Amino acid sequence: MIVYGSSLSPFVRKVMAFAAEKGLDVELRPNAGASGPDPEFLAASPFRKIPAMRHGDFALADSSAIVAYMEKLKPSPELIPAEPKAHAKAIWFDEYSDTIACAAGVPMFFNRIVAPLLGRPQDLAAADRAEKELLPPSLAYLDSVAPAAGGFLVGDVLTLADIAVASPFVNLRHLGIDYGSSHPRAAAYVDAILARPSFAKLIEGEPAFLARRAA
């Protein structure tokens, strides 16, 4: 199975951590090279969004669609609960991550870190606006629902909810944003999830990659 993209994307990181927790053998492959976008990536992702996936002759885009496929492909361990209420909560937290947490983090990360690496214009006003207006309510919500140390968002086991929610907070680390003093419960919860091997192996190489691109 091939996943196209970079783990610097919280959406790609979510898919790769989900696959690792499932025990699936997945190759993370850049979606573009020196000659331009990978044709197989373009075939899998018609709107050029990452992540995209190829598994044999089956191709798919969108992180939530990809993890849904992985869940059916390898049902154990169960990461998207079958029980109706738990299932709905896991889907809600995935949506919170995609549309609330990432909406706050992506403008900051792209404009402050990624844009200069790509030689693209920075919109620092958009980054500042996201930090001032979008990040605080996202953090406040997570702080209000985060479980006690060692706990999980849905039930008493790891689910998609935890993987999806923790993923964008890696980018806040790269940005040097400290929210531990203002939102300690959220920070402790996120740190515990990101310490899992499924995330730790991805995260450890990301600062080095950023440093190489900046050099």
Phi, psi and omega per residue, in radians:
M1 nan 2.341 3.135
I2 -1.998 2.315 2.982
V3 -1.999 2.220 -3.120
Y4 -1.668 2.375 3.077
G5 2.404 -2.880 3.116
S6 -2.235 2.489 -3.135
S7 -1.221 -0.139 3.017
L8 -1.140 -0.388 3.024
S9 -1.351 2.220 3.118
P10 -1.085 -0.458 3.129
F11 -1.278 -0.739 3.068
V12 -1.156 -0.760 -3.138
R13 -1.027 -0.708 3.104
K14 -1.029 -0.818 -3.127
V15 -1.113 -0.770 -3.097
M16 -1.189 -0.685 3.098
A17 -1.175 -0.696 3.099
F18 -1.050 -0.811 3.136
A19 -1.082 -0.705 3.135
A20 -1.119 -0.729 3.116
E21 -1.146 -0.514 3.099
K22 -1.361 -0.343 -3.046
G23 1.388 0.441 3.123
L24 -1.513 2.488 3.112
D25 -1.497 1.877 -3.044
V26 -2.244 2.350 3.034
E27 -1.744 2.188 3.050
L28 -1.570 2.084 -3.035
R29 -2.168 2.354 3.082
P30 -0.985 2.528 -3.126
N31 -1.492 -0.092 3.128
A32 -2.634 2.705 3.078
G33 -2.255 -2.829 -3.098
A34 -1.081 -0.524 -3.104
S35 -1.584 0.012 3.122
G36 2.072 -2.978 -3.106
P37 -1.034 2.490 3.063
D38 -1.141 2.174 -3.132
P39 -0.997 -0.606 3.127
E40 -1.222 -0.584 3.036
F41 -1.118 -0.791 -3.136
L42 -1.070 -0.642 3.117
A43 -1.185 -0.571 -3.131
A44 -1.443 -0.497 -3.063
S45 -2.261 1.502 -3.040
P46 -1.073 -0.364 3.109
F47 -1.806 0.221 3.033
R48 1.072 0.521 3.095
K49 -1.656 2.516 3.051
I50 -1.875 2.569 0.102
P51 -1.490 2.828 2.893
A52 -2.253 2.834 -3.056
M53 -2.401 2.546 2.979
R54 -2.302 2.235 3.110
H55 -2.322 1.710 -3.013
G56 1.140 -2.182 3.133
D57 -1.667 0.177 -3.141
F58 -1.802 2.235 -3.141
A59 -2.202 2.595 -3.035
L60 -2.747 2.611 3.029
A61 -2.168 2.896 3.129
D62 1.540 2.203 -3.051
S63 -1.067 -0.723 -3.110
S64 -1.194 -0.646 3.085
A65 -1.166 -0.687 -3.110
I66 -1.159 -0.774 -3.137
V67 -1.201 -0.534 3.063
A68 -1.115 -0.689 3.081
Y69 -1.126 -0.786 -3.137
M70 -1.077 -0.664 -3.141
E71 -1.081 -0.746 3.131
K72 -1.284 -0.566 -3.132
L73 -1.166 -0.683 -3.132
K74 -2.388 1.531 -3.009
P75 -1.109 -0.346 -3.109
S76 -2.082 2.316 -0.014
P77 -1.273 2.594 -3.113
E78 -1.293 1.999 3.135
L79 -1.889 -0.304 2.993
I80 -2.039 1.750 -2.975
P81 -1.013 2.563 3.107
A82 -1.497 -0.530 -3.138
E83 -1.034 2.289 -2.952
P84 -0.910 -0.865 -3.079
K85 -1.199 -0.747 3.123
A86 -1.147 -0.667 3.100
H87 -1.059 -0.836 -3.118
A88 -1.105 -0.691 3.130
K89 -1.154 -0.707 3.109
A90 -1.086 -0.715 3.115
I91 -1.167 -0.671 3.104
W92 -1.070 -0.816 -3.120
F93 -1.157 -0.575 3.029
D94 -1.090 -0.718 3.120
E95 -1.193 -0.727 3.063
Y96 -0.973 -0.792 3.142
S97 -1.077 -0.851 -3.052
D98 -1.170 -0.697 -2.957
T99 -1.889 -0.286 3.133
I100 -1.939 -1.063 -3.101
A101 -1.112 -0.784 -3.138
C102 -1.234 -0.569 3.095
A103 -1.086 -0.514 3.083
A104 -1.417 -0.776 -3.022
G105 -1.392 -0.657 -3.042
V106 -1.069 -0.810 3.131
P107 -1.058 -0.617 3.104
M108 -1.193 -0.853 -3.067
F109 -1.171 -0.765 -3.111
F110 -1.148 -0.869 -3.016
N111 -1.307 -0.495 -3.120
R112 -1.603 -0.477 -3.044
I113 -2.114 -0.902 -2.994
V114 -1.299 -0.802 -3.081
A115 -0.945 -0.822 3.108
P116 -1.080 -0.615 3.129
L117 -1.150 -0.549 -3.123
L118 -1.600 -0.047 -3.086
G119 1.224 0.495 -3.139
R120 -1.848 2.732 -3.112
P121 -1.094 2.506 3.065
Q122 -1.666 2.433 2.991
D123 -1.931 1.416 -3.065
L124 -1.203 -0.445 3.076
A125 -1.138 -0.692 3.107
A126 -1.148 -0.681 3.104
A127 -1.121 -0.791 3.132
D128 -1.118 -0.667 3.135
R129 -1.137 -0.726 3.127
A130 -1.112 -0.721 -3.141
E131 -1.163 -0.639 -3.081
K132 -1.426 -0.674 -2.976
E133 -1.843 -0.614 -3.035
L134 -1.691 -0.644 -3.081
L135 -1.175 -0.792 -3.077
P136 -0.986 -0.821 3.127
P137 -1.181 -0.541 3.086
S138 -1.122 -0.794 3.118
L139 -1.148 -0.712 -3.118
A140 -1.097 -0.699 3.125
Y141 -1.119 -0.858 -3.104
L142 -1.099 -0.665 3.122
D143 -1.080 -0.547 -3.106
S144 -1.366 -0.382 -3.072
V145 -2.000 -0.168 -3.089
A146 -1.084 2.411 3.123
P147 -1.298 2.955 3.045
A148 -1.127 2.901 -3.082
A149 -0.870 2.272 3.129
G150 1.500 -0.025 -3.111
G151 -1.648 3.117 -3.100
F152 -2.262 2.805 -3.056
L153 -1.275 -0.571 -3.093
V154 -2.205 1.937 -3.138
G155 1.223 -2.699 -3.072
D156 -1.984 0.353 3.113
V157 -2.360 2.804 3.076
L158 -1.110 2.390 3.048
T159 -2.395 3.125 3.032
L160 -0.904 -0.612 -3.126
A161 -0.928 -0.856 -3.101
D162 -1.184 -0.736 -3.120
I163 -1.126 -0.813 -3.112
A164 -1.147 -0.773 -3.066
V165 -1.200 -0.718 -3.088
A166 -1.229 -0.534 -2.987
S167 -0.951 -0.884 -3.100
P168 -1.184 -0.288 -3.126
F169 -1.294 -0.271 3.009
V170 -1.087 -0.680 -3.135
N171 -1.151 -0.548 3.054
L172 -1.150 -0.614 3.054
R173 -1.064 -0.822 -3.128
H174 -1.077 -0.529 3.130
L175 -1.419 -0.167 -3.124
G176 1.305 0.435 -3.141
I177 -1.529 2.076 -3.125
D178 -1.776 2.027 3.122
Y179 -2.065 0.186 -3.076
G180 -1.150 -0.632 -3.112
S181 -1.336 -0.576 -3.117
S182 -1.494 -0.517 -3.100
H183 -2.390 1.194 -3.010
P184 -1.131 -0.600 -3.124
R185 -1.183 -0.750 3.094
A186 -1.102 -0.747 -3.097
A187 -1.128 -0.755 -3.140
A188 -1.129 -0.730 3.113
Y189 -1.086 -0.882 -3.116
V190 -1.062 -0.774 -3.135
D191 -1.032 -0.682 -3.135
A192 -1.159 -0.717 3.133
I193 -1.202 -0.742 -3.099
L194 -1.237 -0.268 3.082
A195 -1.375 -0.204 3.121
R196 -1.122 2.549 -3.124
P197 -0.963 -0.558 -3.123
S198 -1.065 -0.598 3.078
F199 -1.595 -0.742 -3.010
A200 -1.009 -0.679 -3.128
K201 -1.172 -0.578 3.082
L202 -1.259 -0.799 -3.006
I203 -1.170 -0.626 -3.004
E204 -1.084 -0.480 -3.130
G205 -1.609 -0.144 -3.033
E206 -1.248 -0.778 3.105
P207 -1.060 -0.658 3.121
A208 -1.114 -0.694 3.121
F209 -1.117 -0.752 3.129
L210 -1.107 -0.684 -3.140
A211 -1.154 -0.703 3.117
R212 -1.118 -0.724 -3.135
R213 -1.155 -0.570 -3.099
A214 -1.370 -0.393 -3.060
A215 -1.200 nan nan
